Amino acid sequence: MPKPPQPSAPRLAPQNLWMSGKSAPGALPLSTFADAMDNIAPPHLAESWDNVGLLSGHRTSLVKRVLLAMDLTPQVHDECLKKDIDLLLVYHPPIFKPIKHLRIDGDEPPALAVALASFGVWIYSPHTALDTVEGGTNDVLAQRLGATITGSFSHYPALGQYLKLVTFVPEGQIEQVADAVFNAGAGHIGQRAKYTRCSFRTPGHGTFKGDDSTNPAVGSRGVYEVVPEIRFETVLRAEAAGDVINALRSAHPYEEVAFDLLHMESPPEQVGLGRYADLGKAEALGAFAARCKKELHLPAVQIIGNEKQKIRTLAIVAGAAGRLPLDLAKKPFDAVLTGELKHHEQLAYAAANIPVVLLGHPDSERPILAALAARLKQQLPALTLTLSRADKSPLTHL
């Protein structure tokens, strides 16, 4: 592993370190990339124990060259430096548990992440957020095997807390107020905020009478006024309330702005950590496992169950399924497709007579990288996106 600069060597000032080597045409702020990834794989969809999102870097840093890998290994670390990479998008978070120091000790992922940061190579990790989201890890795996997704399981609660903003605006100023609150973060509806600038507007009349100290935008002080107004409603994340209300007050023509913030109960997300899928026709377990090996270019696969048993419907959980499909009250599937299971979990599936195909943990997740690179290229065409050639499973099949 290349050694980082010694403390006595000339060091770049922090603001220059963030910008060094990042002046290539088309370089983008790190915040632009992070926002795009947060939209593709919203961090709130990750498991509570996970550590996803932007793990290192300064949001004003410029990035051009992005490397995609499953894991941060010494080989991937060296590849980043050889290819002058600005940002490593690594599926599994290299910083997972709280770290107690910033020493570059050894070749385990946390130390390698610190080492890369010393060279201005930043890290983003999506992990279970990408598994859960529509179009994510499980969906791509199903697509590679010609299976059709029919539903999700292990649904998640809705993101945080939502509020509804209700305010009342003179007809002539409704668009300026709407633009202000939308630009401050209100009006986003749907997973990954597919719909923006969402509102509902109802015409009516507002009444007021200001005392001698007021300076009303409509009418006169001391006079009872009846004014045509629009009741304007929109939604916002609770954490955006401060910015949205400040924008409302700044854009609204009234001296005193009337508004309500209402707490909302949102239904669970319609995605989950697992997917149901249909192969379209019945297939022997052994034949399906062999097809997985061929289509995914795997050195080996494992099965639990009778290889001649016919299967058609699947429960798919990339990575490690654990007991998730096994513990479902209803089991509308014939077999489980996952990466790995612990020994006692294997025994439990065998005892329940539920066939399982085991692809290998990273092998079940790896197909998402090429799909993710294509999607990022579409959204951020200026970036140079490369799949790691050094990223390999630590296991060797003899």
C-alpha positions in Angstrom: 0.0 0.0 0.0 1.5 3.4 -0.9 2.5 5.4 2.1 0.7 8.7 2.8 2.8 11.9 3.0 4.9 12.1 6.2 3.9 14.9 8.7 7.1 16.7 7.9 6.4 16.9 4.2 4.8 20.0 2.7 1.0 19.6 3.1 -1.7 21.2 1.1 -4.0 23.6 2.9 -7.4 21.9 3.5 -9.2 24.0 0.9 -6.5 23.1 -1.7 -6.6 19.4 -0.7 -10.3 19.4 -1.5 -9.6 20.9 -4.9 -6.3 19.2 -5.8 -6.3 17.2 -9.0 -10.0 18.0 -9.5 -9.8 20.7 -12.2 -10.7 18.4 -15.1 -13.4 19.7 -17.4 -16.8 18.7 -16.2 -15.8 18.1 -12.6 -18.8 18.4 -10.2 -19.1 19.3 -6.6 -19.2 16.3 -4.3 -22.5 17.6 -3.0 -24.0 17.1 -6.5 -22.9 13.5 -6.6 -24.1 12.9 -3.1 -27.5 14.4 -3.8 -27.9 12.3 -7.0 -27.1 9.1 -5.0 -29.4 10.1 -2.1 -32.1 10.4 -4.7 -31.3 7.0 -6.3 -31.0 5.2 -3.0 -32.6 7.4 -0.2 -30.6 6.9 3.0 -33.8 6.6 5.1 -34.5 3.2 3.4 -31.3 1.7 4.9 -31.4 -0.6 7.8 -31.2 1.1 11.2 -27.9 -0.6 11.9 -26.3 0.4 8.6 -24.0 3.3 7.8 -24.8 4.7 4.4 -24.4 7.9 2.4 -21.4 10.2 2.1 -18.8 8.8 4.5 -15.9 11.1 3.8 -15.1 14.3 2.0 -16.1 17.9 1.9 -19.3 18.7 -0.1 -17.6 21.5 -2.0 -14.8 19.2 -3.3 -14.8 18.7 -7.0 -15.0 15.2 -8.4 -14.6 13.8 -11.9 -13.3 10.3 -11.7 -15.5 7.8 -9.8 -14.6 4.1 -9.2 -17.3 1.6 -8.2 -16.6 -1.4 -6.1 -18.2 -3.8 -3.7 -15.6 -3.5 -0.9 -12.6 -1.3 0.0 -9.6 -3.7 0.0 -5.9 -2.9 -0.2 -6.1 -3.7 -3.9 -9.0 -1.3 -4.5 -7.2 1.3 -2.4 -4.1 1.0 -4.7 -6.4 1.1 -7.8 -7.9 4.4 -6.6 -4.4 5.9 -6.4 -3.1 4.5 -9.7 -6.2 5.7 -11.6 -6.2 9.1 -9.8 -9.7 8.5 -8.6 -11.6 11.3 -6.9 -14.4 9.3 -5.4 -14.9 5.7 -4.5 -18.5 4.5 -4.5 -18.2 1.3 -2.5 -21.3 -0.8 -1.9 -20.4 -2.1 1.6 -19.6 0.7 4.1 -15.9 0.6 5.0 -16.6 2.7 8.1 -19.3 0.6 9.8 -18.8 0.8 13.5 -17.6 4.0 15.3 -13.9 4.5 14.8 -11.7 5.6 17.7 -8.8 7.1 15.9 -7.7 8.4 12.5 -4.5 6.4 12.3 -3.7 4.6 9.1 -3.0 1.2 10.8 -3.2 -2.0 8.7 -5.2 -2.9 5.7 -8.8 -3.3 7.1 -11.5 -1.1 5.5 -11.7 1.7 8.2 -7.9 2.3 8.0 -8.0 2.2 4.2 -10.8 4.8 4.2 -8.7 7.1 6.3 -5.7 6.5 4.0 -7.8 7.4 0.9 -9.0 10.6 2.6 -5.4 11.7 3.2 -5.1 11.7 -0.6 -8.4 13.5 -1.2 -10.2 10.3 -2.3 -13.7 10.4 -0.9 -16.2 7.6 -0.2 -19.9 7.1 -0.7 -21.7 3.9 0.3 -25.4 3.0 -0.4 -25.6 -0.6 0.9 -29.0 -1.5 2.2 -30.6 1.7 1.0 -29.8 0.4 -2.5 -31.1 -3.1 -1.7 -34.5 -1.7 -0.6 -35.2 1.0 -3.1 -37.2 0.4 -6.3 -34.8 -0.5 -9.1 -32.1 -1.5 -6.6 -29.9 -4.5 -5.9 -32.7 -7.1 -5.7 -34.5 -5.8 -8.7 -31.4 -5.9 -10.9 -30.5 -9.4 -9.7 -34.0 -10.6 -10.6 -33.8 -8.9 -14.0 -30.4 -10.6 -14.8 -32.1 -13.9 -14.2 -35.2 -13.2 -16.2 -37.5 -13.0 -13.2 -40.4 -10.6 -12.9 -40.8 -8.7 -9.6 -44.3 -9.2 -8.1 -44.0 -7.4 -4.8 -41.8 -6.6 -1.8 -41.6 -7.7 1.8 -40.2 -6.3 5.0 -41.7 -2.9 4.4 -40.2 0.1 6.0 -41.9 2.9 7.9 -42.3 6.2 6.0 -39.4 8.5 6.1 -39.2 10.5 9.3 -42.0 12.9 9.8 -44.0 14.9 7.3 -45.9 18.1 7.8 -48.6 19.8 5.8 -48.2 23.5 5.3 -51.5 25.5 4.9 -51.3 29.2 4.2 -53.5 31.9 2.6 -52.1 34.1 -0.1 -53.6 37.0 -2.2 -54.4 35.8 -5.7 -51.8 38.0 -7.4 -48.9 36.7 -5.3 -49.7 33.0 -5.2 -46.9 32.0 -7.6 -44.2 33.9 -5.9 -45.0 32.4 -2.6 -45.3 28.9 -4.1 -41.9 29.2 -5.9 -40.3 30.3 -2.6 -41.6 27.4 -0.5 -40.9 24.9 -3.3 -37.3 26.1 -3.6 -36.9 25.8 0.1 -37.8 22.1 0.1 -41.6 21.8 0.2 -43.8 20.0 -2.4 -41.9 16.7 -2.8 -44.1 13.6 -3.1 -43.2 10.0 -3.9 -40.3 7.7 -3.4 -37.1 9.5 -4.5 -39.3 12.7 -4.8 -40.4 11.7 -8.3 -43.0 14.5 -8.1 -42.0 18.1 -7.1 -43.8 21.4 -6.7 -46.9 19.6 -5.5 -49.7 21.7 -3.9 -53.5 22.1 -3.7 -55.1 25.5 -4.1 -58.6 26.6 -3.1 -60.1 30.0 -3.7 -61.8 31.9 -0.9 -61.9 35.1 1.1 -59.8 36.2 4.0 -60.8 38.8 6.5 -58.8 41.1 8.8 -58.8 44.4 10.5 -55.5 46.0 11.5 -55.0 48.5 14.4 -53.3 51.8 14.0 -49.8 50.3 14.3 -50.2 48.0 11.3 -49.1 48.5 7.7 -51.3 46.1 5.7 -50.2 45.1 2.2 -53.9 45.0 1.1 -56.4 47.6 2.2 -56.0 50.2 5.1 -55.3 50.1 8.8 -58.4 50.3 11.0 -60.7 49.1 8.2 -62.3 45.7 8.1 -61.2 44.0 4.9 -62.5 41.1 2.9 -59.8 40.0 0.4 -59.8 37.3 -2.3 -57.2 34.7 -1.3 -56.0 31.3 -2.2 -55.7 28.6 0.4 -52.4 27.0 -0.5 -51.5 23.5 0.8 -48.3 21.5 0.4 -46.2 18.9 2.2 -42.6 19.0 3.6 -40.2 17.0 5.6 -40.2 18.1 9.2 -36.5 18.9 9.2 -37.1 21.4 6.3 -39.8 23.3 8.3 -37.4 26.1 9.3 -36.2 26.8 5.8 -39.7 26.6 4.3 -41.3 28.9 6.9 -38.5 31.5 6.5 -39.0 31.4 2.7 -42.8 31.7 3.2 -42.4 34.8 5.4 -39.9 36.4 3.0 -42.1 35.9 -0.1 -45.5 36.5 1.4 -46.8 40.1 0.9 -48.6 40.2 4.3 -47.0 41.9 7.4 -48.3 39.0 9.5 -48.5 35.6 7.7 -51.2 33.2 8.8 -50.2 29.5 8.3 -50.7 26.1 9.9 -48.2 23.2 10.2 -50.1 19.9 10.5 -48.5 16.6 11.6 -49.1 13.8 9.1 -49.3 10.0 9.4 -47.8 8.4 6.3 -48.2 4.8 5.2 -45.2 2.5 5.0 -43.0 2.6 2.0 -44.1 0.2 -0.7 -40.6 -1.2 -0.9 -38.7 -3.5 1.4 -35.5 -5.4 2.0 -36.8 -8.4 0.1 -38.6 -9.0 -3.2 -41.1 -11.6 -4.6 -40.4 -12.6 -8.1 -41.8 -15.0 -10.7 -39.7 -17.0 -13.2 -42.5 -17.3 -15.7 -42.5 -21.1 -15.8 -41.6 -23.9 -13.4 -37.9 -24.9 -13.3 -36.0 -27.6 -11.5 -34.1 -26.2 -8.5 -30.8 -27.6 -9.8 -31.4 -26.3 -13.3 -32.2 -22.8 -11.9 -29.1 -22.9 -9.8 -27.0 -23.8 -12.8 -28.6 -21.0 -14.8 -27.7 -18.5 -12.0 -24.1 -19.7 -12.2 -24.0 -19.2 -16.0 -25.9 -15.9 -16.2 -23.9 -14.3 -13.3 -20.5 -15.8 -14.3 -20.0 -17.4 -10.9 -17.4 -20.0 -10.0 -19.9 -22.0 -7.9 -23.4 -21.9 -6.3 -24.9 -23.9 -3.5 -28.4 -25.2 -2.9 -30.5 -26.4 0.0 -33.2 -28.9 -1.1 -33.9 -31.5 -3.7 -32.3 -30.3 -7.0 -35.2 -31.9 -9.0 -37.9 -30.0 -7.1 -39.8 -27.7 -9.3 -39.8 -24.0 -8.4 -41.3 -20.9 -10.1 -41.7 -18.2 -7.5 -38.8 -16.7 -5.5 -38.1 -14.7 -2.4 -35.0 -12.6 -3.3 -32.7 -11.1 -0.7 -29.3 -10.1 -2.0 -26.4 -10.5 0.4 -27.6 -12.4 3.5 -31.3 -13.2 3.9 -31.0 -14.5 7.4 -34.4 -15.7 8.6 -36.3 -12.9 6.8 -38.2 -15.0 4.2 -38.4 -17.9 6.7 -40.2 -15.9 9.3 -42.9 -14.4 7.0 -46.4 -15.4 8.2 -47.3 -16.3 4.6 -44.8 -17.7 2.1 -46.0 -17.0 -1.4 -42.8 -18.4 -2.9 -41.3 -21.7 -3.8 -37.6 -21.0 -3.1 -35.3 -18.4 -1.7 -32.5 -16.7 -3.7 -29.8 -15.1 -1.6 -26.1 -14.8 -1.2 -25.3 -16.6 2.1 -26.9 -18.1 5.2 -25.3 -19.0 8.6 -25.2 -22.7 9.4 -28.1 -22.7 11.8 -30.2 -20.7 9.3 -29.4 -23.3 6.6 -30.6 -26.0 9.0 -33.8 -24.0 9.6 -34.6 -23.7 5.9 -33.9 -27.4 5.4 -36.2 -28.3 8.3 -39.0 -26.1 6.8 -38.5 -27.8 3.4 -37.8 -24.4 1.8 -35.3 -24.7 -1.1 -32.6 -22.1 -1.2 -30.0 -21.0 -3.8 -26.9 -19.4 -2.4 -24.9 -17.3 -4.8 -22.2 -16.1 -2.5 -22.6 -12.8 -0.6 -20.9 -10.3 -2.8 -21.8 -12.2 -6.0 -25.5 -11.8 -5.3 -25.0 -8.0 -5.0 -22.4 -7.3 -7.7 -24.8 -7.0 -10.6 -26.0 -3.7 -9.2 -22.7 -1.9 -9.8 -22.9 -1.9 -13.6 -26.6 -0.8 -13.5 -25.8 1.9 -11.0 -22.9 3.2 -13.1 -25.3 3.4 -16.1 -27.8 5.3 -14.1 -25.3 7.8 -12.7 -23.9 8.3 -16.2 -27.3 9.2 -17.4 -27.9 11.7 -14.6 -24.3 13.1 -14.4 -22.8 12.6 -17.9 -19.7 14.7 -17.1 -18.4 12.1 -14.7 -16.0 9.3 -15.6 -17.4 6.2 -14.0 -15.3 3.0 -13.9 -16.0 -0.5 -12.5 -13.1 -1.7 -10.3 -10.9 -4.4 -11.8 -9.2 -5.1 -8.4 -12.5 -5.7 -6.5 -12.7 -9.4 -5.9 -14.1 -11.8 -3.3 -11.6 -12.9 -0.8 -12.7 -16.5 -1.4 -10.9 -18.8 -3.8 -12.8 -21.8 -5.3 -10.4 -24.8 -5.9 
